[in-house]
Each structure stands twice: as C-alpha cells, then as structure tokens.
Amino acid sequence: RDRCSMTSNSLLSLLRSPRVVMAAKLLIFVIVAFFIGRAVVKAFDQMQAERVTLASLNLWWLCLAGGLFLVAQIPLAWFWRQAMWQLGQRPCWSRTLCAYYLGSLGKYVPGKAMVVVLRTVMLREKQVDTTVAAVTVMYETLTMMAVGAAVAGLLVALWWSEQMWTILIAVGLMCVAIVPTLPPVFRWLARLVGMGRSDPRVAERLARFGYGELIVGWLTIAGGWFVLGLSLWAVLQGIGVKDFPLLQNWPLCTAAVSLAVVAGFLSLIPGGAGVREAILLPLLAPELVATVALGAALLLRMVWL
C-alpha cells in the first residue's frame, strides 16, 4: 500500500509539473487548430462550389454579422457565470467571457467534449472547482439548446403554423434538451458525477438550486437567439439579398438559426456540419432562391467561425 501510495503521489506530481501542463495545452491547441482549419477549408470549398466569392460580398455587412454573433454570446456567458456563482464559485467576468469564446471553438472537434475541456481549464487557473465548471458548462449548453428550440417552435407556430413537422421537431428537440436542466434532475446528475463531495459548501448550495435562476436564464438566453437571427439577416444583406426587410423577416431568421444550431448540436457532428445547412435551407428557400439560401447558410458558418 505504501508503494502504491508513493507511486500515485509521484504520478500526480508529474502530471502537475509545469512542463507536462504546457505540453497538454500545446496538444489541445494543435487538436483544436487542426479541426478548425479543416472546417474552414471545407466551408470555403463549399462556398466556391456555390459560386460565392469574396468579390461578390459586402464585407461591411459580414463584419456586422460577426459582431452580432459575438454580442449574442454575452448573455450565454453571463448565464454560465451565474450558475457557477450560485454554486459558490467566483470567476471574474472577463475570464469567464474569454473562456466562453475560446470554448466555442471546441465544437469543431469530434465529440464536443473539447468545449468542456477548454472552458474548464481556463477557469481552473482562477481557482474554480473543476467539477463545478464542467457540470455548469453542460447545464448552460443544454439550457441554451432548450431555449433555442422553444423560440424556434413558438415563432414557427405563430407565423408558419402550416409547417407542422417543423413545429414537432422543435418541440422534440426542446424536450430532449430541457429535461437535464430541470433543477431536480440537474441536482441528481450533479451529485452523480461527484459535485459537492470534496466541498460541503458546494453540496449545500446545490441543494438550493431552483427554478428562479432557470427562468431568468431562459429570458436572457432568448434575447441572444434573436441577436443571432439578426446576424443571419446581416449575412443575407452581405450577399446582396434585396427586398428582404428586417422587421418582416426577423422572426424567420431567428427561427431558422435557432432550429439549425440546436439540431446541429444534438447531432454530435463537429460544428453541426451539414445539419445546420439542411435545416436552414428549407426554412429560407420559400423566401429566397435555393442557391442563395444555401450560399447564405455556408457563409453564416464561415462568419461565425
């Protein structure tokens, strides 16, 4: 037993050494950079196949679309930080926002686990409990997806009630995503993965985790989805779509983006490649030429990336 204990301690010391930590970070960087590069090349090739060239684009509108995407992430990062604060962690706002943006790049690595790794590692350096950070990443992500599916379903039901299959898909996706975020289920899952075992204060705060914060999160995150809808509209302007007024088509853009991103996430395909476009195309095609709708979907991916 003494030998096993000594070996275990030596192994832990080795894993925590600065050189090993730096090597692990470099490995993560290489993995993420490889898959992001592959996603960029694939998207660029698809855009060329659809004859979407830089010369035909209005870069000012595309810059606005990118800026709107960044703004839309702020309420999501805020909700994640609030969840950690409720569990006794105190990450600073700037660090949380940086971790959130960086973690988003992990979506392009197969399995999507890299999102959790990147965000957790960044906050671990600020003395945030690793288990709490990891579990709240999943809590925020699933809440985001549930809200996105709800927003899409509501908008389609109000404006395009004849698209019953789209509504049913949105409701189904919402049900899949929302169940783990319900406070009783979330508390059970958090305890299952060991949250609170090493810190009684975390366990005590977890027991008080309720619906009030979740409702506030739903309202806040819904605003982020509408900003993403604006981002899609800006991309359409960037490729020269005319007679597509904002106020009239904002609900369509928001519903299309929400449903496409949620379906892409739940598909577990890196970056939702192909799935987003498959959802966006039928929703946008009735209002736009099919080739324009596909070009907009591909360009939206490139701009967000």
N, C-alpha and C positions, 0 to 999 in steps of 0.2 A: 504493500500500500504506500509506503514511504517513497519507493522508487517511482510508482505511478504518479504520485502527487508531485514529486520533483520534476518528472518528465512533462507533466501537464503545465506546471508553472513555467518551465523553460520554454515550452511551445508558445504559451501566451505571451511571454516576454518577447520572443522572436517576432510574433505576429504584430506586436505593438511597436516594434522598433521603427524609427523614422524611415529607414531605407525600405523596409517592407511596405509600410504605409504609402510611401511615394511610388513604389513600383505598382502597387494596387491601383493607385489613382491614375497612373500612366496607362495601365491596361484598360481601365474603364474609359479613359479618353480615346484610346485607339479604337475600341469596340464601337463607341458612340459615333466617332468621326467616320468610321467605315460605313456604318449603316445609313448615316445622314448623307454621305457622299453618294451612296448607291441610290437613295431616294431622290436626290437632286438630279442625277443623271437620267433616271427613269422618267421623272416628270418632264424634264427638258426634252427628252426624245419623244414623249407622247405629245407635247406641245408642238414640236416640229412636224409630227405626223398630221396634226390638225391644222397645220399652216398658221400657227400663232407665232409670229416673230416679234422681236423687240422693236423693230421699225414701225410696226402697226399698233403699238401700245402707247397709252398716255401714262408716262411714269409718275406724274404727279398724283393721279387717281390711285395708282398702285401703292405709292408711298402712304397715302391716306388710309388705304385698306390695311396696310401693315400696321400703321399706328393705331387704328381702331382695334385690331387684333390684340395688340399689347395692352390697350386700355381695358379690354374685355376680361383679361386675366386678373386684373386687380381685385375685383370682388371675390374671385375664387381663392386667391391667395389670402385675402382677409378672412374668409370663412375657415380656411385651414388653420390659420394662426389663432383664431378664436377657439377652435376645437382644442388646440394644444394648451391655450391659456386656461380653459375650463378644467383641464386635467393637471394643472399646476406647473406647466412649463412656461418659460418666459423668453421665447425667442424675440429678438428685435425685429422691427418691421422691415428694415432694409434687407437684412439677411434672409428673412422669410421670402420676400419678393424675389430676390436673386435665386434662391433655391427653387422656387416655383417655376421661374422661367427656364432655368437650367434643366430641371427635371422633365419639362415638356419635351425636350429633345430625346429623352429615353423612350418615347412612344414609338420611335422608328427602329428600335432594337426588338427582335422577336421575343414574344412572351410578355412584354410591357413591364417586367419586373425592374428594369433599369430605372424607371421613373421613381420607384420607391427607393432604390439604392442611392441615386443622385441626390434626392431631396434629403434623405436621412443623413447621409454623410456630411452634407453641408451644414446641417443644424447640429450634428453631433459635436462639432468643434465649438459650439456655443453652449455646451453642457446641457443639451436637451436629451432626455431619455430616448434611447434608440427605439425601443418598442412603441412608446407613445407616438413618436414621429412617424414610424412606419404605419401603424394602425390608422392614425388620423389622415395619412395620405390616401389610403383606401376609402376611408369614410368620406373625405371631401370629393374624391373622384366619383364614387357611386352616387353621392348626392347631386353632383353636377349632372351626371347622366340621367338620373331620375327627373330632375327639373327640366332638362333639355327635352326629354321625351314628353313630359307633361305639356310644356309650352308648344311643342310641335302638334301634339294631338288636339289641344284646345284651339289653336289657330286654324288648323285644317277643318275641324268640326264647325267653326264659326263661318269660315269663308268658302270652304270647298266640301260641304257636307256630303256630296255625292261620292267622294273618294273614301268609301267605307274601309277598304283594305288598308289604306294609309293610316286611318284613324286606329284601326285594330292593331296594326304593327306598332304604332306609337304607344298605345296603352300597354301592349305586351312588354315592350322594352322598359317602360316605366315600372311595371310591376317587378320585373327581374332586378332592376337596379335599386328600387326603393326598400325592399324587404331588409337587406343587411343594415340600412341606415336607421331603421326604427329603433328608438332608444333601448327597449328591452332586448331586441336581437343584437344590437351593437354592443351592449354591455356584456351579453353572454359570449359573443365572439371575442371581445377584447380579453375577457378572463381566460378564454380557451387558449389564447396564444401567450398567456403569461403576464399580461399587463397588470401591474399592481403587486406582484409577488415580492419584488425587491423593495418596494416603497409603499408603505401603508397609506401615505397621503394621497397617492395616485388612486389606490383602490377606493378610498373614501370619496374622492371627487368623482370617480367613475360611477359610483352608486347614485350620485345626484344628477347624472347626465340625463336631461329631459327633453321634452318636445319644444320648449320655448326657443331654444337656440336653433333647433332644426327649422322651425317656421321662419325665423329671421333669415336663416341661411337660404331658404327657398326663395324668398322675396329678393334678396340681394343677388343671388346667382341668376335669377330670371332676367334681371337687368343686364347682366353680362351676355346672356344669349341674344338679347335684342341688339346689343352693340355688335355682336358677330354677324347678325343679319345685315347691319349697316356696312360691315366690311365686305360682304358678298356683293351688295349693291354698288359699292365703290369699285370693285373689280369689274363688274359689268360696264360701268362707265369707262373704266380703263381700256376696255377692248372696243369701245366705240358704240355701245348699245344706245340707241336713241328711242325716244317715246316710251321711256320706262320710268315714270315719275316715282319719286321716293315714297311719299305718303301712301300712294295706292299699292305699292309693291313691297313695302317694308314687311308686312306680315308674311308674304310669300317667301321672301329671302330668309326671314328668321326661322320659319317652319322648315324650309329646305335644309338650312345649315344645321339646325338642331337635330333633325332626324338623321341626317347624313353622318354627323360626328358621333352620335350615340350608337348607331348601327356599326360604324367603323370600329369603335372601341370594343363593343361586345363581341365583335367577330374575332378579336385577338390577333388579327393580321397587323403587322407592323405599320403604324400610321394609318390604318384603315384603308390601305392601298386598294383601289378598285371598288371597294364597298361604298365609300363616300360618293364617288362618281356615279355608281349605279343607283344611288338614292336621289342625288341631286338632279340627274338628267330627266327622269320622268316628271319631276315636280316643276322644273324650269321649262321643259320642252313645249308645253302648251302655250307659253307666253313668248318663247324665243325660238329661233331656228335651231334645230337639233345640234348642228355643228357648233353654233355659237354657245349653246348651253354646255356642251362637252368641253369646249375650249375654256369657258369660264370656270368650270369645275377643276380642270387641271391647273389653271393659273392661280386659282384660290389656294390650292395646296402649296404651290411654289412660293407664293407671297407669305403665307403663314409660316412656312418652314424657314 
